[in-house]
């Protein structure tokens, strides 16, 4: 189907009270079937059938993550039609008002669960942060090292809490975070929701096999992730694969150190990296070093390497884990 046929298919799919309510809810962000079922007060099979019809009509997209699936307005024409239909729904409708109230409760519960997880693990992260320069100084240097003028698509590999997406979110058109930890993805979603970064989203994925096409991002960040990597060269090569011509990659990690407890107690595989080895991996992946910044701490030094995509490199890729910062 093309053109008018697609348009009519979208109208037919939306022309039912429950499906219009679902469309309005999914316009507010990514939601699971269980969340939509809770909000609507209907059975899961019934809600799933409605969602399937709207996915087939191109109004919604379904993103699978293990046993979970998230639904949101699709890109391109689907979003335009879906958004227009949502805008035309009467704002004083009682059913939609109740849906919005229940959606607020669902978001609040989601944020509460995420924050509980953060509180449980925050002490271990803070233990490391005390060893190096303040995060505010790192973020200031990162913003200076990674100019975002003209950046449409931004990728944060090993997004963890989503902090880097928060930092750059107002400077890019679209932001995507990838992480292997579902708990951290839940925290990142809550943080992005709270920060109002509606142009940013997160996905479950492996840093060695990123679930995105080649040459699809203008800028990529790998922030405090590589010291967990089993194959650092492969991770950098995979990041290079998804960069567009002229795109930039920024890597933030530690300079070489001898704090063995980070390996024993915090799962660090590598105790920092030298400039030569990081720049060597980047050049092998077709990336040209542009600048390096060292931020001395006590006793850890944070290094920021900035490189640019110049020519096709290896496609990279073996399986592995993404940091669950």
C-alpha angles and dihedrals in degrees: 000000000000139000113342093016091058091046093052092045089055092049092049092049092052096043097099129082098238093045091051089051090050091049091052091049094048089051086067094061143285115333134176126229091251091052092048090047090052092049097046097039091225132124119277094238090053093048091045092053091052091048092049091055092051093046090052090050091052097245095112135028125216119215115194120213111175107292091348130080127195125207127205140149111290126242127256119013094355092061093047093051094040093048092049091050091050091049090053095054111107108260094216096057108136096216093051091047090055090046090054091049092051091045089056090053091049092051091047092051091047091051091048093054092047093049091049089056090047092051091050092055103027094093092063093049092047089051088064096040091059088064098063144037118304117279091237090061092047092050092048091052091045092054090050093048094048112050109195102198109139095006111145103167122036127183127198112196114208091011096183108174091004092246095138090051088052090050096050100025097099091050099055136057095228132011128193128188123198125198138157095217113087091195091057091046089056089051092047092051091052092047093049091047091052092046092051093238094152091158090063129076138170134224138192111248150130120259090220092053106030112196093230135090124264118269093014103127135064094202136018131191129200104187119185092331109105095073086068093050124114091201112024095178091054091049091053091045090053090050089051090051093062095045120102121230108289092013122141132234120198120196121194119189144121128293114235113297140162103231097132093177088072088064095043099042105023103037095245106163094189127040096217135302136257122232091243096056095045092047090047092054090047094051090049088055093052095261123134118215113238104176146337129215125194120202109191117215135169105293102335123065118207117216127199116201118190120195136170133220110247108159139355114293134182117306092232126194146140125155120276146130131287118222114270094203 
